[in-house]
Amino acid sequence: MNPIDADEGTPVSIKIRERLLAARKRFNANDNIAEFIQPGELEKLLDEVEDKMQGVLNSLVIDTERDHNTGNTARRVAKMYLNEVFRGRYVNAPTITEFPNAEHLNELMIVGPITVRSACSHHLCPVIGQIWIGVLPNEHTNVIGLSKYARLAEWVMGRPQIQEEAVVQLADLIQQKTQPDGLAIVMEATHFCMGWRGVKDVESKMINSVMRGSFLKDSNLRREFLSLLPRKS
């Protein structure tokens, strides 16, 4: 067998992993690895995940050949993971058009609630919640459209992760793209790993925040931002 034939028989996940290792890049559950995936490989990865998922169903002793409800489950799950709930790992960041702050805006702006969907990296159970983003621009801040905050949030949250790290990742990304004087993010989410399994507590939510720049230094600004977030009665 020549080297070309050997390479053709190598699973695409191994090829991607080898590129990451060669570049000494991390590929944790909440990392984006799009730059290491070549054209056409995502489709091959979909086939590979389907095959592995079929093995999981077989090991769970589910008769997918005769059970009409699970006959195509492996393919559906593979498409769900790669094309939807974990999409933020495998595609590049959305294109964001940035504009100069021509009017020198410097007042507090709040975007939200943005509905976000993720999954915990411990059990791969859904994490569903809302995010509020506060921005205090300066004359050098890049202005982006309101919908773009939602697109960035969707991209970051579309990976298996823990909520605390996800909010920090989103803050880093928005800080890099807009360069504001201050940035604040609050996330409130329901974790199905608590409601579906374990303690089975369906009422608990997790709320966490990240404060940067002026929001961290100015307690009055921080209070103003938090007071303007809508609260459920």
Secondary structure per residue as TSV (DSSP state, phi and psi in degrees):
chain	resnum	aa	ss	phi	psi
A	1	M	-	360.0	126.0
A	2	N	-	-81.4	166.5
A	3	P	H	-58.1	-33.2
A	4	I	H	-65.9	-44.0
A	5	D	H	-62.9	-39.7
A	6	A	H	-63.6	-40.4
A	7	D	H	-66.7	-35.5
A	8	E	H	-64.7	-27.8
A	9	G	T	-88.0	-3.3
A	10	T	S	-81.0	128.5
A	11	P	-	-56.1	142.7
A	12	V	H	-63.9	-30.2
A	13	S	H	-63.3	-35.4
A	14	I	H	-68.1	-40.4
A	15	K	H	-61.2	-44.9
A	16	I	H	-65.5	-42.9
A	17	R	H	-60.8	-41.9
A	18	E	H	-64.3	-37.7
A	19	R	H	-63.7	-41.6
A	20	L	H	-64.5	-43.7
A	21	L	H	-65.5	-40.5
A	22	A	H	-63.7	-34.6
A	23	A	T	-86.3	-2.9
A	24	R	T	57.1	42.0
A	25	K	-	-101.9	141.5
A	26	R	-	-73.6	145.2
A	27	F	-	-136.2	54.4
A	28	N	-	-65.9	170.8
A	29	A	T	-58.3	-34.5
A	30	N	T	-98.1	17.0
A	31	D	-	-93.2	148.4
A	32	N	-	-91.9	129.0
A	33	I	-	-120.5	21.0
A	34	A	G	-57.6	-37.0
A	35	E	G	-68.7	-11.6
A	36	F	G	-103.3	5.7
A	37	I	-	-105.7	123.0
A	38	Q	-	-87.1	159.4
A	39	P	T	-53.6	133.5
A	40	G	T	88.6	-14.4
A	41	E	H	-77.2	-26.1
A	42	L	H	-64.8	-36.6
A	43	E	H	-65.8	-39.4
A	44	K	H	-68.4	-36.4
A	45	L	H	-65.1	-35.4
A	46	L	H	-60.6	-44.4
A	47	D	H	-63.3	-39.3
A	48	E	H	-66.7	-44.1
A	49	V	H	-64.1	-38.7
A	50	E	H	-58.2	-45.1
A	51	D	H	-62.7	-43.3
A	52	K	H	-66.7	-38.6
A	53	M	H	-67.0	-34.8
A	54	Q	H	-62.0	-37.2
A	55	G	H	-63.7	-37.4
A	56	V	H	-63.7	-44.9
A	57	L	H	-63.1	-38.8
A	58	N	H	-63.0	-42.1
A	59	S	H	-69.6	-23.7
A	60	L	T	-82.6	2.9
A	61	V	T	59.1	50.0
A	62	I	-	-108.2	124.1
A	63	D	-	-83.3	83.4
A	64	T	T	-71.9	-14.2
A	65	E	T	-76.1	-33.5
A	66	R	T	-111.7	-12.5
A	67	D	-	-88.4	109.2
A	68	H	T	-65.2	-19.5
A	69	N	T	-80.8	-21.9
A	70	T	T	-118.2	9.6
A	71	G	T	-58.9	-33.7
A	72	N	T	-119.4	20.1
A	73	T	H	-64.0	-40.4
A	74	A	H	-58.5	-42.9
A	75	R	H	-67.7	-42.4
A	76	R	H	-62.3	-42.3
A	77	V	H	-66.4	-42.4
A	78	A	H	-59.6	-45.6
A	79	K	H	-64.7	-38.2
A	80	M	H	-62.1	-47.2
A	81	Y	I	-66.1	-49.5
A	82	L	I	-78.1	-39.2
A	83	N	I	-97.3	-12.2
A	84	E	I	-128.5	-83.5
A	85	V	I	-69.6	-26.7
A	86	F	T	-112.4	18.9
A	87	R	H	-58.0	-31.5
A	88	G	H	-63.4	-13.0
A	89	R	H	-82.8	-29.4
A	90	Y	H	-111.3	-6.1
A	91	V	S	-123.3	155.5
A	92	N	-	-68.4	161.5
A	93	A	-	-59.6	146.8
A	94	P	-	-62.0	147.4
A	95	T	-	-70.5	125.3
A	96	I	-	-119.8	117.8
A	97	T	-	-81.5	127.0
A	98	E	-	-111.5	140.7
A	99	F	E	-122.1	147.6
A	100	P	E	-67.5	152.4
A	101	N	-	-80.5	74.4
A	102	A	T	-62.6	-33.2
A	103	E	T	-92.7	7.5
A	104	H	-	53.8	46.1
A	105	L	-	-63.7	136.1
A	106	N	-	-142.9	24.2
A	107	E	S	-104.8	156.2
A	108	L	-	-60.0	133.0
A	109	M	E	-125.6	134.0
A	110	I	E	-123.2	131.3
A	111	V	E	-115.5	127.5
A	112	G	E	150.0	173.2
A	113	P	E	-77.1	135.6
A	114	I	E	-98.8	120.3
A	115	T	E	-75.1	128.4
A	116	V	E	-126.5	150.3
A	117	R	E	-132.3	128.8
A	118	S	E	-141.8	-163.0
A	119	A	E	-150.8	140.6
A	120	C	E	-73.0	141.3
A	121	S	T	-79.7	-4.5
A	122	H	T	-83.5	-43.5
A	123	H	T	-126.1	-0.6
A	124	L	-	59.1	31.7
A	125	C	-	-90.5	152.0
A	126	P	E	-62.0	146.0
A	127	V	E	-125.2	115.7
A	128	I	E	-127.4	130.6
A	129	G	E	-166.7	-157.1
A	130	Q	E	-134.5	151.6
A	131	I	E	-128.0	140.1
A	132	W	E	-118.5	135.3
A	133	I	E	-120.8	125.3
A	134	G	E	-110.3	132.6
A	135	V	E	-128.6	130.6
A	136	L	E	-112.0	100.9
A	137	P	-	-79.3	166.8
A	138	N	-	-131.4	-178.9
A	139	E	T	-65.2	-17.5
A	140	H	T	-100.2	-1.1
A	141	T	-	-68.7	139.3
A	142	N	E	-80.5	130.8
A	143	V	E	-94.1	130.2
A	144	I	-	-124.7	156.3
A	145	G	-	-64.2	151.9
A	146	L	H	-59.9	-39.2
A	147	S	H	-65.8	-22.5
A	148	K	H	-69.5	-28.9
A	149	Y	H	-62.3	-40.8
A	150	A	H	-65.5	-39.0
A	151	R	H	-66.5	-40.6
A	152	L	H	-65.7	-41.2
A	153	A	H	-63.3	-42.9
A	154	E	H	-61.6	-39.8
A	155	W	H	-66.7	-44.2
A	156	V	H	-70.5	-41.1
A	157	M	H	-76.1	-16.4
A	158	G	S	-78.9	53.2
A	159	R	S	-152.0	155.9
A	160	P	E	-73.0	132.4
A	161	Q	E	-170.4	-178.6
A	162	I	-	-109.3	149.5
A	163	Q	H	-59.2	-39.9
A	164	E	H	-59.4	-41.8
A	165	E	H	-75.5	-34.7
A	166	A	H	-62.1	-42.9
A	167	V	H	-65.8	-38.4
A	168	V	H	-65.5	-42.2
A	169	Q	H	-60.6	-43.2
A	170	L	H	-65.3	-41.3
A	171	A	H	-62.4	-42.9
A	172	D	H	-60.0	-42.1
A	173	L	H	-67.0	-46.9
A	174	I	H	-66.9	-38.8
A	175	Q	H	-59.9	-43.8
A	176	Q	H	-64.6	-39.7
A	177	K	H	-82.3	-28.7
A	178	T	H	-111.5	-26.3
A	179	Q	-	53.3	55.6
A	180	P	-	-83.7	170.4
A	181	D	S	-70.9	-33.7
A	182	G	E	-146.7	147.9
A	183	L	E	-141.3	132.6
A	184	A	E	-134.3	137.9
A	185	I	E	-134.7	132.4
A	186	V	E	-123.8	133.4
A	187	M	E	-125.8	133.9
A	188	E	E	-125.3	125.3
A	189	A	E	-145.4	152.9
A	190	T	E	-97.8	132.8
A	191	H	E	-108.5	115.3
A	192	F	H	-70.2	-15.6
A	193	C	H	-69.3	-15.9
A	194	M	H	-96.2	-34.1
A	195	G	H	-89.0	-25.6
A	196	W	T	-96.5	-26.2
A	197	R	S	-143.5	-172.3
A	198	G	T	59.1	-122.8
A	199	V	T	-74.6	-14.6
A	200	K	-	54.8	45.7
A	201	D	-	-98.4	104.5
A	202	V	S	-85.5	-7.5
A	203	E	S	-95.5	-20.2
A	204	S	-	-69.7	142.4
A	205	K	-	-130.6	158.6
A	206	M	E	-114.3	132.6
A	207	I	E	-123.9	128.2
A	208	N	E	-143.3	164.5
A	209	S	E	-142.5	157.9
A	210	V	E	-130.1	129.1
A	211	M	E	-120.5	130.3
A	212	R	E	-128.5	150.1
A	213	G	E	59.9	-125.9
A	214	S	H	-60.3	-33.1
A	215	F	H	-67.5	-28.9
A	216	L	H	-80.3	-35.8
A	217	K	H	-88.2	-32.5
A	218	D	-	-105.1	105.1
A	219	S	H	-66.5	-31.2
A	220	N	H	-66.5	-42.4
A	221	L	H	-64.7	-40.8
A	222	R	H	-62.9	-43.6
A	223	R	H	-64.8	-38.6
A	224	E	H	-61.8	-46.4
A	225	F	H	-59.6	-50.2
A	226	L	H	-66.0	-33.5
A	227	S	H	-71.2	-23.7
A	228	L	T	-87.5	-7.1
A	229	L	S	-74.9	129.8
A	230	P	-	-65.0	138.4
A	231	R	-	-116.9	140.1
A	232	K	-	-73.6	140.1
A	233	S	-	-78.4	360.0
